[in-house]
Amino acid sequence: MVSNDALVASLRASQVPPFKVMEVMMAAAAREQQGLPVLHMEVGQPATGAPPHVCEASKRALDECAAGRSTLGYTISDGIDPLRAAIARDYKSRYGVDVDLERIMVTTGSSAAFVLGFTAMFDHGDRVAIATPGYPAYRNILEALGVEVVSIPVDAATNFQPTCELLDGALDGKPIKGLIVASPSNPTGTVLKKSELFELIDWCKERKVWFVSDEIYHKIEYGEERATTALEAPGGADTCMVRVHRSRHSIHLSDLIPLIFFQSFLAPPASPNQH
């Protein structure tokens, strides 16, 4: 029998850097437990409670379940059809883009969407480029899946966004399999112009590189032209994966499901040799 003290974490787990935001959140929680004041700026979540109609819908669903008139069990893995249809309508009304329901998958949180999307696109040892500074969980999840992360340093000169020139210079002759772009970006909040976004997508299409568009911050825009979805680009629907966050304020969900928020991603169609 092997003793517990002989068990160690995997080498892969030990090489993945921690998500610093969670460490800060734990330190903040410890400070609150001591009765000390804390101003939370570490995690991206609403500072207000759920809207009344969401709370009422949740209560109705729980009451129906308690009375035995319904169950709150598993749904189909892609998400319930009324919710996926609402996401499709939202993209049609905001961007004029038609999205087939079969290409919409709903997940509970962005990490699940990333894991599903990344495992569908990338293999162990593939190289994926991300802007630095950027959302740290991209790197964490990619490295946990055995994907090599290629950092693209950005600054104010490029509006803290990657450019085709930066990509050419950073690759050093080695191909990449994917590029992840967030517009508006995290943490800087900068937005790519439509022409800039389309140039990056074209760069990826010419090199058979997956373009991952993180659109979680769409609708958080101030005084500028709205952010552009990658699905608006010519051929974008066939080469881009889009991560979407539609909050309780974006789509009226009170008659659909008792959720406060959800994540989803819009995937390109599978090739004939994919299952």
Secondary structure by P-SEA (a helix, b strand, c coil): ccccccccccccccccccaaaaaaaaaaaaaaaacccccccccccccccccaaaaaaaaaaaaaaaacccccccccccccaaaaaaaaaaaaaaccbbbbcccccccccaaaaaaaaaaacccccbbbbbcccccaaaaaaaaaabbbbbbbbbcccccccccaaaaaaaaccccccbbbbbcccccccccccaaaaaaaaaaaaaabbbbbbbcccccccccccccccccccccccccbbbbbbbcccccccccccccccbbbbbbcccccccc
